[in-house]
Amino acid sequence: MSVYTTLTLAELGPFLARHDIGQPLSLEGISAGVVNTNYRLTTSRGIYILTLIESGERDYLPWMLALLAHYRERGVPCPLPIADNRRQMLHTLKNRPAILVSFLDGELPNPLTPGHAWQAGRLLARLHHGAQSFDYPRENPLGPVAWRSILAQLTPMLQEDVTTLELLQKTLIESETVLFCHKTLPSGIGHADLFPDNTLFDGEVLTGAIDFHYACTLPWIYDLAISLCAWGFDEEGAPRPKMMSELWRGYAEARPIDPDELQIVPVAMRAAALRFSLTRLRDFHFPRQGLQVTRKNPAAFLRLLHWLWENPSIIKQLGHP
């Protein structure tokens, strides 16, 4: 989350008048995250999160809001979209789409513990199970087609770093020809971004998941691989075996991994590392301007991608022979 567009409580007057959420007390920008503008809105009835969608695809927003409502109906801990007095959940503020959702109690997990990772794994499996009755697919907005476009955009900047360019190229080819062309892998809707900073905890107890903007239809083992990369490696890209194995255990206890998925785990993890290497490289070379903007260093995921190629027996880190 970031702040690219400034808002004041006075500017929110007409918007708030259409919502039965009490009297506004404060509006505070949230600097964590990358893509959209986010504010913490406090009223006499509670706390809410207001998000302005800044760029890229916007047609997915009704889909995402419906998915969140679907999850909440099934007891999955995630934000609840707030409708106005006309039952509308999608709005416009400063010429940008805007959504208002409930605030989830809890804090970001810091420091991370294996217990946090185990619960995150179970939550991811719950997200996969919970969306099986949601009959509206969404194409992955940051899958191989987007990766190829981003890599073409980055290639002029990487001409003097041949090692990195070749690493990205070979991983993209592998992802296209091995993972995403596989037709029998268990697939469905997943979060696609379940990093530690998209989970909330009360101490060691999970309270929910946030930021479903990249949720889409994808191979579930790839969604799990994203979280394994996010939780199982530190900020320098070095492995944290216990974190990795506990996240895997939490997930597998709730949804057993089938043999085809198990075999493709190394490829899926390299694909996950590629996805975040590319988007962070893009944001590094083509930064967006804003009041409070979070830019994430691509170096850690590039180091992770190198490590995954050099350690193809990653499955042993997960407790498998």
ZADOGU-443258 format. One record per residue (C-alpha): residue in three letters; residue number from 1; x, y, z. Coordinates in nm, 4 decimals. Layout:
% ZADOGU-443258
PT     r     k       east      north         up
PT   ALA   NUM          X          Y          Z
...
***
This chain:
% ZADOGU-443258
PT     r     k       east      north         up
PT   MET     1     0.0000     0.0000     0.0000
PT   SER     2     0.1142     0.3524    -0.0768
PT   VAL     3    -0.0159     0.7071    -0.1102
PT   TYR     4    -0.0097     0.8509    -0.4615
PT   THR     5    -0.3252     1.0641    -0.4354
PT   THR     6    -0.3860     1.3011    -0.1452
PT   LEU     7    -0.7266     1.3185     0.0205
PT   THR     8    -0.8700     1.5135     0.3117
PT   LEU     9    -1.1730     1.4457     0.5280
PT   ALA    10    -1.3382     1.7542     0.3791
PT   GLU    11    -1.2992     1.6116     0.0286
PT   LEU    12    -1.4606     1.2888     0.1459
PT   GLY    13    -1.7774     1.4640     0.2649
PT   PRO    14    -2.0175     1.3566    -0.0149
PT   PHE    15    -1.8679     1.0055    -0.0214
PT   LEU    16    -1.9083     0.9588     0.3535
PT   ALA    17    -2.2618     1.0966     0.3468
PT   ARG    18    -2.3645     0.7971     0.1349
PT   HIS    19    -2.2282     0.5489     0.3897
PT   ASP    20    -2.3840     0.4622     0.7224
PT   ILE    21    -2.0521     0.4333     0.9052
PT   GLY    22    -2.0737     0.7118     1.1627
PT   GLN    23    -1.9049     1.0488     1.1921
PT   PRO    24    -1.5540     1.0803     1.0429
PT   LEU    25    -1.2773     1.1379     1.2962
PT   SER    26    -0.9476     1.0979     1.1097
PT   LEU    27    -0.7918     0.9979     0.7777
PT   GLU    28    -0.4357     0.8648     0.7733
PT   GLY    29    -0.2307     0.7602     0.4707
PT   ILE    30    -0.0799     0.4099     0.4732
PT   SER    31     0.2697     0.3968     0.3250
PT   ALA    32     0.3274     0.0194     0.3214
PT   GLY    33     0.2748    -0.1624    -0.0082
PT   VAL    34     0.3353    -0.0651    -0.3686
PT   VAL    35     0.0485    -0.0220    -0.6138
PT   ASN    36    -0.2552     0.1746    -0.4892
PT   THR    37    -0.3358     0.4652    -0.2559
PT   ASN    38    -0.4611     0.3525     0.0848
PT   TYR    39    -0.6003     0.5405     0.3817
PT   ARG    40    -0.7027     0.4354     0.7299
PT   LEU    41    -1.0384     0.6001     0.7956
PT   THR    42    -1.1540     0.6248     1.1568
PT   THR    43    -1.5161     0.7102     1.2345
PT   SER    44    -1.7344     0.7107     1.5431
PT   ARG    45    -1.8319     0.3512     1.4582
PT   GLY    46    -1.4944     0.2000     1.3852
PT   ILE    47    -1.2011     0.1806     1.1463
PT   TYR    48    -1.2123     0.1246     0.7700
PT   ILE    49    -0.9640     0.1012     0.4842
PT   LEU    50    -1.0210     0.3278     0.1846
PT   THR    51    -0.8367     0.2324    -0.1353
PT   LEU    52    -0.7996     0.4354    -0.4547
PT   ILE    53    -0.6997     0.2271    -0.7579
PT   GLU    54    -0.4160     0.4108    -0.9283
PT   SER    55    -0.3299     0.2333    -1.2509
PT   GLY    56    -0.3477    -0.0808    -1.4575
PT   GLU    57    -0.6456    -0.3086    -1.4936
PT   ARG    58    -0.9605    -0.1907    -1.3169
PT   ASP    59    -1.2298    -0.4147    -1.4627
PT   TYR    60    -1.1466    -0.6792    -1.2007
PT   LEU    61    -1.2738    -0.4708    -0.9082
PT   PRO    62    -1.6371    -0.5950    -0.9069
PT   TRP    63    -1.4973    -0.9492    -0.9302
PT   MET    64    -1.2642    -0.8946    -0.6349
PT   LEU    65    -1.5378    -0.7393    -0.4222
PT   ALA    66    -1.7655    -1.0346    -0.4989
PT   LEU    67    -1.4843    -1.2746    -0.4057
PT   LEU    68    -1.4297    -1.1012    -0.0714
PT   ALA    69    -1.8017    -1.1179     0.0040
PT   HIS    70    -1.8005    -1.4865    -0.0954
PT   TYR    71    -1.5117    -1.5580     0.1405
PT   ARG    72    -1.6740    -1.3716     0.4289
PT   GLU    73    -1.9958    -1.5694     0.3854
PT   ARG    74    -1.7857    -1.8825     0.4381
PT   GLY    75    -1.6053    -1.7545     0.7433
PT   VAL    76    -1.2727    -1.6837     0.5748
PT   PRO    77    -1.1005    -1.3970     0.7612
PT   CYS    78    -1.0665    -1.1174     0.5057
PT   PRO    79    -1.1934    -0.7596     0.4631
PT   LEU    80    -1.5662    -0.7079     0.4080
PT   PRO    81    -1.6591    -0.4629     0.1278
PT   ILE    82    -1.8778    -0.1792     0.2575
PT   ALA    83    -2.1745    -0.0804     0.0402
PT   ASP    84    -2.3282     0.2673     0.0410
PT   ASN    85    -2.6965     0.3493     0.0858
PT   ARG    86    -2.7515     0.2620    -0.2820
PT   ARG    87    -2.5909    -0.0803    -0.2288
PT   GLN    88    -2.2922     0.0210    -0.4394
PT   MET    89    -1.9480    -0.1039    -0.3364
PT   LEU    90    -1.7450     0.0539    -0.6178
PT   HIS    91    -1.7098     0.4322    -0.6173
PT   THR    92    -1.5103     0.7156    -0.7764
PT   LEU    93    -1.2884     0.9605    -0.5866
PT   LYS    94    -1.0613     1.2099    -0.7615
PT   ASN    95    -1.1296     1.0353    -1.0928
PT   ARG    96    -1.0110     0.7029    -0.9529
PT   PRO    97    -1.2049     0.3898    -0.8635
PT   ALA    98    -1.2405     0.3677    -0.4862
PT   ILE    99    -1.3447     0.0915    -0.2482
PT   LEU   100    -1.4141     0.0892     0.1239
PT   VAL   101    -1.3617    -0.2254     0.3295
PT   SER   102    -1.3737    -0.3208     0.6945
PT   PHE   103    -1.0611    -0.3013     0.9066
PT   LEU   104    -0.9194    -0.6289     1.0353
PT   ASP   105    -0.7754    -0.6376     1.3849
PT   GLY   106    -0.4177    -0.7533     1.4212
PT   GLU   107    -0.0642    -0.6553     1.3354
PT   LEU   108     0.1843    -0.7607     1.0717
PT   PRO   109     0.3827    -1.0612     1.1980
PT   ASN   110     0.7114    -0.9223     1.3268
PT   PRO   111     0.9341    -1.0978     1.4035
PT   LEU   112     0.8214    -1.3896     1.1914
PT   THR   113     0.7961    -1.7250     1.3641
PT   PRO   114     0.7442    -2.0791     1.2331
PT   GLY   115     0.4032    -2.0672     1.4004
PT   HIS   116     0.3079    -1.7705     1.1842
PT   ALA   117     0.4226    -1.9587     0.8746
PT   TRP   118     0.2234    -2.2710     0.9648
PT   GLN   119    -0.0938    -2.0659     1.0054
PT   ALA   120    -0.0281    -1.8829     0.6782
PT   GLY   121    -0.0055    -2.2182     0.5014
PT   ARG   122    -0.3377    -2.3301     0.6461
PT   LEU   123    -0.4940    -1.9978     0.5508
PT   LEU   124    -0.3765    -2.0331     0.1912
PT   ALA   125    -0.5336    -2.3788     0.1694
PT   ARG   126    -0.8511    -2.2339     0.3168
PT   LEU   127    -0.8542    -1.9640     0.0488
PT   HIS   128    -0.8196    -2.2312    -0.2190
PT   HIS   129    -1.0961    -2.4457    -0.0724
PT   GLY   130    -1.3220    -2.1484    -0.0030
PT   ALA   131    -1.3208    -2.0276    -0.3636
PT   GLN   132    -1.4099    -2.3625    -0.5194
PT   SER   133    -1.7777    -2.2652    -0.5132
PT   PHE   134    -1.7031    -1.9217    -0.6644
PT   ASP   135    -1.7780    -1.9856    -1.0311
PT   TYR   136    -1.6133    -1.6786    -1.1825
PT   PRO   137    -1.2538    -1.7239    -1.3016
PT   ARG   138    -1.0078    -1.4406    -1.3509
PT   GLU   139    -0.7058    -1.4637    -1.5767
PT   ASN   140    -0.3756    -1.4050    -1.3979
PT   PRO   141    -0.2886    -1.0364    -1.4613
PT   LEU   142     0.0776    -1.1053    -1.3843
PT   GLY   143     0.1346    -1.4386    -1.5533
PT   PRO   144     0.3767    -1.5327    -1.8334
PT   VAL   145     0.2188    -1.2979    -2.0905
PT   ALA   146     0.2782    -1.0007    -1.8612
PT   TRP   147     0.6249    -1.1296    -1.7669
PT   ARG   148     0.7312    -1.1395    -2.1306
PT   SER   149     0.6133    -0.7812    -2.1775
PT   ILE   150     0.7933    -0.6606    -1.8635
PT   LEU   151     1.1135    -0.8396    -1.9626
PT   ALA   152     1.1051    -0.6723    -2.3048
PT   GLN   153     1.0666    -0.3375    -2.1277
PT   LEU   154     1.3629    -0.4140    -1.9007
PT   THR   155     1.5976    -0.5645    -2.1597
PT   PRO   156     1.7606    -0.2312    -2.2603
PT   MET   157     1.8415    -0.1655    -1.8925
PT   LEU   158     1.9988    -0.5096    -1.8488
PT   GLN   159     2.2303    -0.5125    -2.1488
PT   GLU   160     2.5348    -0.4708    -1.9256
PT   ASP   161     2.4132    -0.7366    -1.6805
PT   VAL   162     2.4094    -1.0371    -1.9092
PT   THR   163     2.3976    -1.2869    -1.6225
PT   THR   164     2.0748    -1.1415    -1.4841
PT   LEU   165     1.9172    -1.1070    -1.8269
PT   GLU   166     1.9924    -1.4680    -1.9170
PT   LEU   167     1.8654    -1.5851    -1.5772
PT   LEU   168     1.5339    -1.4089    -1.6318
PT   GLN   169     1.5040    -1.5347    -1.9881
PT   LYS   170     1.5656    -1.9000    -1.9087
PT   THR   171     1.3267    -1.8922    -1.6127
PT   LEU   172     1.0546    -1.7383    -1.8261
PT   ILE   173     1.0948    -2.0095    -2.0893
PT   GLU   174     1.0853    -2.2809    -1.8226
PT   SER   175     0.7740    -2.1303    -1.6645
PT   GLU   176     0.5926    -2.1158    -1.9973
PT   THR   177     0.6888    -2.4624    -2.1183
PT   VAL   178     0.6786    -2.6637    -1.7950
PT   LEU   179     0.4500    -2.5025    -1.5373
PT   PHE   180     0.1827    -2.3002    -1.7108
PT   CYS   181     0.1277    -2.5425    -1.9979
PT   HIS   182     0.0593    -2.8261    -1.7489
PT   LYS   183    -0.3118    -2.9042    -1.7847
PT   THR   184    -0.3663    -3.1477    -1.4965
PT   LEU   185    -0.2359    -2.9513    -1.1987
PT   PRO   186    -0.5043    -2.8674    -0.9401
PT   SER   187    -0.6046    -2.5096    -1.0147
PT   GLY   188    -0.8535    -2.2502    -0.9040
PT   ILE   189    -0.8694    -1.9078    -0.7459
PT   GLY   190    -0.5775    -1.8128    -0.5238
PT   HIS   191    -0.4395    -1.5057    -0.3498
PT   ALA   192    -0.1212    -1.4756    -0.5622
PT   ASP   193     0.0405    -1.2378    -0.3110
PT   LEU   194     0.0203    -1.3968     0.0348
PT   PHE   195     0.3350    -1.2395     0.1767
PT   PRO   196     0.3786    -1.1796     0.5503
PT   ASP   197     0.2750    -0.8159     0.5006
PT   ASN   198    -0.0596    -0.9341     0.3638
PT   THR   199    -0.1415    -1.1268     0.6808
PT   LEU   200    -0.2444    -1.0035     1.0245
PT   PHE   201    -0.1886    -1.1649     1.3633
PT   ASP   202    -0.2800    -1.1061     1.7244
PT   GLY   203     0.0428    -1.2334     1.8752
PT   GLU   204     0.0707    -1.5867     1.7385
PT   VAL   205    -0.2953    -1.6065     1.6318
PT   LEU   206    -0.3869    -1.5356     1.2690
PT   THR   207    -0.6641    -1.2780     1.2310
PT   GLY   208    -0.6871    -1.2472     0.8540
PT   ALA   209    -0.5531    -1.1899     0.5050
PT   ILE   210    -0.5603    -0.8612     0.3139
PT   ASP   211    -0.4842    -0.7205    -0.0331
PT   PHE   212    -0.6666    -0.9448    -0.2808
PT   HIS   213    -0.5948    -0.7267    -0.5845
PT   TYR   214    -0.3857    -0.9970    -0.7540
PT   ALA   215    -0.6220    -1.2835    -0.6712
PT   CYS   216    -0.6878    -1.4873    -0.9841
PT   THR   217    -0.7199    -1.8346    -1.1312
PT   LEU   218    -0.3863    -2.0164    -1.1230
PT   PRO   219    -0.2228    -2.3506    -1.0412
PT   TRP   220    -0.2500    -2.3829    -0.6656
PT   ILE   221     0.1058    -2.5141    -0.6379
PT   TYR   222     0.2251    -2.1873    -0.7952
PT   ASP   223     0.0259    -1.9877    -0.5394
PT   LEU   224     0.1850    -2.1985    -0.2666
PT   ALA   225     0.5275    -2.1416    -0.4252
PT   ILE   226     0.4757    -1.7646    -0.4020
PT   SER   227     0.4163    -1.7935    -0.0283
PT   LEU   228     0.7084    -2.0345     0.0149
PT   CYS   229     0.9361    -1.7751    -0.1448
PT   ALA   230     0.7851    -1.4922     0.0592
PT   TRP   231     0.7990    -1.6650     0.3977
PT   GLY   232     1.0835    -1.9109     0.3484
PT   PHE   233     1.3610    -1.6659     0.2605
PT   ASP   234     1.4904    -1.3580     0.4388
PT   GLU   235     1.5289    -1.0036     0.3069
PT   GLU   236     1.8656    -1.0950     0.1569
PT   GLY   237     1.7245    -1.3934    -0.0310
PT   ALA   238     1.8785    -1.6518     0.2044
PT   PRO   239     1.6693    -1.9593     0.2945
PT   ARG   240     1.4885    -2.0022     0.6261
PT   PRO   241     1.4272    -2.3791     0.6189
PT   LYS   242     1.2053    -2.3965     0.9287
PT   MET   243     0.9766    -2.1201     0.8038
PT   MET   244     0.9523    -2.2891     0.4670
PT   SER   245     0.8805    -2.6345     0.6023
PT   GLU   246     0.6183    -2.5085     0.8492
PT   LEU   247     0.4298    -2.3140     0.5825
PT   TRP   248     0.4363    -2.6236     0.3619
PT   ARG   249     0.3178    -2.8426     0.6506
PT   GLY   250     0.0323    -2.6085     0.7376
PT   TYR   251    -0.0870    -2.6067     0.3787
PT   ALA   252    -0.0446    -2.9794     0.3139
PT   GLU   253    -0.2326    -3.0714     0.6326
PT   ALA   254    -0.5337    -2.8821     0.4993
PT   ARG   255    -0.4969    -2.9780     0.1308
PT   PRO   256    -0.2731    -3.2750     0.0500
PT   ILE   257    -0.0256    -3.2177    -0.2338
PT   ASP   258    -0.0635    -3.4596    -0.5226
PT   PRO   259     0.2388    -3.6268    -0.6939
PT   ASP   260     0.2283    -3.4044    -1.0052
PT   GLU   261     0.2395    -3.0949    -0.7853
PT   LEU   262     0.5221    -3.2324    -0.5744
PT   GLN   263     0.7337    -3.2974    -0.8810
PT   ILE   264     0.6912    -2.9452    -1.0145
PT   VAL   265     0.7629    -2.7533    -0.6906
PT   PRO   266     1.1163    -2.6391    -0.7950
PT   VAL   267     0.9817    -2.5004    -1.1242
PT   ALA   268     0.6904    -2.3303    -0.9473
PT   MET   269     0.9230    -2.1639    -0.6966
PT   ARG   270     1.1514    -2.0371    -0.9725
PT   ALA   271     0.8440    -1.8995    -1.1501
PT   ALA   272     0.7350    -1.7244    -0.8302
PT   ALA   273     1.0806    -1.5727    -0.7821
PT   LEU   274     1.0765    -1.4592    -1.1456
PT   ARG   275     0.7404    -1.2870    -1.1068
PT   PHE   276     0.8597    -1.0681    -0.8195
PT   SER   277     1.2060    -1.0130    -0.9677
PT   LEU   278     1.0459    -0.8720    -1.2817
PT   THR   279     0.7882    -0.6480    -1.1162
PT   ARG   280     1.0392    -0.5105    -0.8663
PT   LEU   281     1.2938    -0.4481    -1.1407
PT   ARG   282     1.0257    -0.2647    -1.3371
PT   ASP   283     0.9319    -0.0512    -1.0366
PT   PHE   284     1.3013     0.0187    -0.9732
PT   HIS   285     1.3780     0.1315    -1.3294
PT   PHE   286     1.0412     0.2995    -1.3907
PT   PRO   287     0.9422     0.4424    -1.0508
PT   ARG   288     0.6024     0.5969    -0.9905
PT   GLN   289     0.5689     0.9261    -0.8079
PT   GLY   290     0.3604     0.9756    -0.4963
PT   LEU   291     0.3401     1.1293    -0.1519
PT   GLN   292     0.4289     0.8107     0.0376
PT   VAL   293     0.5564     0.5410    -0.1970
PT   THR   294     0.7030     0.2037    -0.1031
PT   ARG   295     0.9562     0.0668    -0.3519
PT   LYS   296     1.0866    -0.2823    -0.2901
PT   ASN   297     1.4435    -0.3741    -0.3773
PT   PRO   298     1.4586    -0.6385    -0.6531
PT   ALA   299     1.7973    -0.7690    -0.5355
PT   ALA   300     1.6585    -1.0165    -0.2805
PT   PHE   301     1.4367    -1.1943    -0.5315
PT   LEU   302     1.7153    -1.2022    -0.7886
PT   ARG   303     1.9423    -1.3652    -0.5300
PT   LEU   304     1.6608    -1.6052    -0.4450
PT   LEU   305     1.6174    -1.6941    -0.8115
PT   HIS   306     1.9908    -1.7677    -0.8418
PT   TRP   307     1.9715    -1.9822    -0.5282
PT   LEU   308     1.6747    -2.1813    -0.6575
PT   TRP   309     1.8587    -2.2675    -0.9791
PT   GLU   310     2.1675    -2.3686    -0.7811
PT   ASN   311     1.9617    -2.5805    -0.5375
PT   PRO   312     1.7157    -2.7820    -0.7471
PT   SER   313     1.6563    -3.0228    -0.4574
PT   ILE   314     1.4534    -2.7558    -0.2778
PT   ILE   315     1.1913    -3.0184    -0.2016
PT   LYS   316     1.4222    -3.1567     0.0697
PT   GLN   317     1.3897    -2.8241     0.2525
PT   LEU   318     1.0184    -2.9003     0.2777
PT   GLY   319     1.0708    -3.2278     0.4590
PT   HIS   320     1.0508    -3.4600     0.1571
PT   PRO   321     1.3223    -3.7114     0.0574
***
